[in-house]
């Protein structure tokens, strides 16, 4: 009997994976062929979705992107009865693991994604899952914290704060009413790694959270999961039930006498709730308004109790680190950026998807090597790194290594690892305006620089776009950016200037309307 | 015999009970109410407030903060078209304009902006109900809407 894999990842389903799976089952029934269709997670090669795989003698062969209408032709070419390597079809891609995009990655956190059915706990264990937790159950909390610290793991949500220090701070607080809050409010445009992981390998995140609970003494975990991800919400809920039934969650975690429970809480469409203090307010059932710091959440977080707030990718890196050791993890990466990062290629890119790679890979390797350049085939113009609050980079900056410090030095940031590519049709004045517009829409309204500044910024960009006193208005924008950077309570207002300033700096001719204002600094080279 | 109002109260109370009348679960409760009724009617706020021992103003304050919650039922099917940068890079704004101009043959549709659906590698993305659509174009949005009507 052939086993055929068709992902049930929501991105794959968004381009027809359910129809492909149904077409395969129907065709096999028609032809009386005995097959089993398994709905795995995605491998993260989204441009190939729906990616159909067939297992043959322990090797999986890929076909993609498969349209439902192509299924009969695939069967005619020998799918399900011929050796898949010998099938001659334009969509045949050979052994999945030999596809360059996948072969050239360094998958640690995402190693299991796409291999098995996401909720198959037995498969999870066979593929190396739970090994880290079993070791953690035998270790002291202090040992676990030291391992995380020694691995060099930093917060993958964007801020890059050393995870070991945060874990130690929470562990050092007295009492047992502490919380592990997993930030799964992945709102940055250009990012989908959290969603992919939660849909493909949900137990990995749960395992990381249990280990965090053991290390810090917390007995309750909450996953704040955005409502835009209904599939991930469903998968995580079922995964928690299965882990509880198997005794890995509950009153006696892995028979070690310790308690740990996890609950999923849905977000409700507010981008700001990805900011940690706003997320905590939301988890308390309140408006998602940011809190002033200090106190930091590690000391006074959810309900005023010590709270470990980590991103999905930070917590999901933990099982691998526990299982393979801090040293093995720290061997990946460079400088103070240790381990791997899940880079997410999106926007106008030929081969969009997830690339897990050690820190230090260049932007060019990611966009050109993995991504294959623009989807439109038009020349590359810019990429925005790290989401809506991240900087734009131009062609000359593509050889920068992806590492926290190198990017910060160049005035950019890694954020959550998203890379959005634009071709030369992009209007950077419109993108700068959008940065303010987005901030105006999503600001929680608590502090004035963000609430009012974003609106004034949008108005001023409108004037610039209309050619009204461009030079003076650009100075005003710069002044406003300085104020928002210095005066905002959180990164929403504080980093909105980053895309704006980088757009103005790198693409000055986009900010000077031809003819309208001859005093504009770059009027001579104005865009036609 | 119970009045219609009391029966509605009973549904809301049962939802709050299922969350242990815990004020911290307010957003989950609002989601559940909207899941059952399609919106969160104004009259339900006071029932939730009583159950959670909060003021009606607190419930309203939380509810009105979050774009997901609606006090009125949607007048037509809602089509969310992503306006995030990744989707803009693939023509999402043009798609939204085109679709708004010709949504469905003569039938009303509400086009709502949304900022990132986590499908940035298959942009532009859209969502109708819980159905995510990648590489969206006008024809695909129309065909998903037509399927939903069946």
Interface residues (C-beta under 8 A of the other chain):
Chain A: X10 X11 X13 X14 X15 X46 X47 X49 X186 X187 X188 X189 X190 X191 X192 X194 X195 X227 X228 X229 X230 X231 X265 X266 X267 X268 X269 X270 X271 X282 X283 X284 X285 X286 X287 X288 X289 X303 X344 X345 X346 X347 X348 X349 X352 X353 X354 X375 X384 X388 X418 X420 X421 X422 X423 X426 X431 X434 X438 X441 X442 X444
Chain B: X22 X23 X24 X25 X26 X27 X28 X30 X31 X52 X58 X61 X62 X65 X66 X67 X68 X69 X82 X84 X85 X86 X87 X88 X89 X90 X114 X115 X116 X117 X118 X119 X120 X121 X122 X123 X125 X127 X130 X132 X133 X134 X135
